[in-house]
Amino acid sequence: MIVLSWNCRGLGNPWTVRVLHRMVKEKRPSLVFLMETKLNRKKMESIKTRLGYDGIFVVDSHGKSGGLALMWKSYILITIQNYSRRHIHAIIQLDSTAKEWKFSGFYGHPEVAKRPGSWSLLRHLGTLAPDPWLCVGDFNEIISAVEKSSKTIRPQGQMQAFRQALEDSGLADLGFTGLKFTWSNGRSGGDFTMERLDRAVAIMGWNELFDVVEVFVLARTQSDHHPIMVDFSSTKDIQWSKCRHFKYEASWSKQLGHKEVIKQVWRKKVKHPDPWNKIQGKLSRCRRSLKQWVRKQINTVEEKIQKKEQDLKVLQMQDHVDLPELEGQLKSELDSLLEQEELKWRQRAKENWLMHDDRNSKFFHAYAN
């Protein structure tokens, strides 16, 4: 099973939804916890459908801030126990015979003065049954000074209060693989700051339910927070069926070279007395030439996306004063590639009822293939 947690900083724009869809498509999380959605229940229900999830619990945003959402697949038995603007707490069973454990999606208060209230909430959640407990989210605090890269120093009292709350609740950090920091302020020069605010913590009894537990910090393409992924069971990849017939992909129009292929083929003469057969002959030649052109493309859109994501991940691992500018350029290039990918799936779906701002869904991809 895979759990994905992300402070998305708003799902009201297509770019963030596009990035979220790509993560869901690639990582296939069974459970997704989102913070700062800045959306109400109705709009989150629409996004749930587009992403291919079966269940959702939403804490509405207040104006243009806040908002939480927990989405899950139908094969998970989940019961929401309680919630607030800062958390969603649930009981989970992977199947009817498995042991129950509790899950908390947690969002620490961004204001330092109000953070003690977050730690009181964390302690309270720890007293609720059952004992096995996984807690993930943006805690808005660090455990020690090594979790911050900046010219300013974090007050010891703040870090100690967080450490004490974790200790009182019996929670231990699950560690991570990948990027060291999960948040950046995006500023340049000496004001540039990175911190590890997002994490997964658990009671030891929860770890013992699974053979292997791994936490990954994913690359950041939208928002100022990195998504984190907790993987504690193997998942089977979904194999999408391939199209057997040639179909022109609208996304090719955004790639260099395809127009030249068509022009070159169309200029060649077809010897036939019937005009319609001449057109048919040219179309057949175009089909064959485009097939060859596609096969020769070393860097497909998917490969280019993966390359840009890897470049972004490597860049974000560096403590570089020019990181915001370089990161912004890579994000722009990546978003352009994601738009190409989305255009491909839009065309394949062939559904006239899809509005221009709709995003991909499980049905969308299944239908397209």
Order of alpha helices (4+ residues) and beta strands (2+ residues): beta-alpha-beta-alpha-beta-beta-beta-beta-beta-alpha-beta-beta-alpha-beta-beta-beta-beta-beta-alpha-beta-beta-alpha-alpha-alpha-alpha-alpha
